[in-house]
Amino acid sequence: MSQFTVYKNNNPKMRKTYPYLLDIQSDLLGQLRTTIVIPLGKYAAVKNQVITKLCPVVEIDGVEYVALTQQLAGIDRTLLGAEVASISDYRSEFIGAIDLIVSGI
């Protein structure tokens, strides 16, 4: 498991709205049973929740998804589905969004 890897959402109650989960936890903590994720929703479905800088928009297989950073959560790694993609190219956007939550900048 690598930082900024997107996984299918295995939670049947949530996967329609948030089909993917983005793992943002450092690879240095890979031995932990839990990881920190940000839910990704299809832009068309969650566009009213988009907050500039806090919610980076990413593209996966030609579809735009919004990272709802304000909903980040720690989950057990066994709840992650299959690996979908690496979006490490968006690293600076995610670090900026997390900084905004933690430090307000």
SVG drawing of the C-alpha trace seen along z (x, -y; Angstrom):
<svg xmlns="http://www.w3.org/2000/svg" viewBox="-26 -30 35 37">
<polyline fill="none" stroke="black" stroke-width="0.4" points="0.0,0.0 1.3,-3.4 0.5,-6.9 -1.9,-8.6 -3.2,-5.3 -6.9,-5.1 -8.9,-2.0 -12.4,-0.9 -14.8,-1.7 -15.9,1.7 -18.6,0.0 -21.9,0.9 -23.7,-2.0 -21.2,-4.6 -19.8,-3.4 -22.6,-4.8 -21.8,-8.4 -18.1,-7.8 -16.9,-5.0 -13.2,-5.4 -11.0,-6.0 -7.7,-7.8 -5.0,-6.5 -3.0,-9.5 -1.0,-8.0 2.8,-7.9 4.3,-4.7 6.5,-4.8 3.4,-3.8 2.6,-0.9 2.9,1.6 -0.2,0.1 -3.5,1.9 -5.2,-1.4 -4.8,-4.1 -6.1,-7.6 -8.3,-8.0 -10.2,-10.7 -13.4,-9.8 -13.6,-10.6 -17.0,-11.4 -18.0,-11.9 -17.8,-15.6 -21.4,-15.7 -22.8,-14.1 -20.9,-16.2 -20.1,-19.5 -22.1,-21.4 -19.6,-20.2 -16.6,-21.5 -14.5,-24.1 -11.6,-25.6 -8.2,-24.3 -9.8,-22.0 -11.3,-19.7 -8.9,-18.9 -10.5,-17.7 -8.7,-14.7 -9.3,-12.6 -9.4,-8.8 -10.1,-6.9 -11.4,-10.1 -13.9,-10.9 -13.6,-13.8 -13.7,-13.1 -13.7,-15.4 -11.5,-14.6 -13.7,-15.5 -10.8,-16.3 -13.1,-17.6 -14.4,-14.0 -11.0,-12.3 -11.1,-9.3 -9.0,-6.5 -10.1,-3.0 -8.9,0.5 -6.9,1.5 -9.1,4.6 -11.9,2.2 -10.1,1.0 -11.1,2.6 -9.0,3.3 -6.3,0.8 -7.5,-1.5 -4.8,-4.0 -2.0,-6.1 -2.7,-9.8 0.6,-10.9 0.8,-13.6 -1.7,-15.5 0.5,-15.3 0.9,-19.0 -2.8,-19.6 -3.6,-17.0 -0.8,-18.3 -2.2,-21.8 -5.8,-20.6 -4.5,-18.8 -2.5,-21.9 -5.7,-24.0 -7.6,-21.7 -4.8,-21.5 -3.2,-25.0 -5.7,-27.1 -3.2,-28.0"/>
</svg>
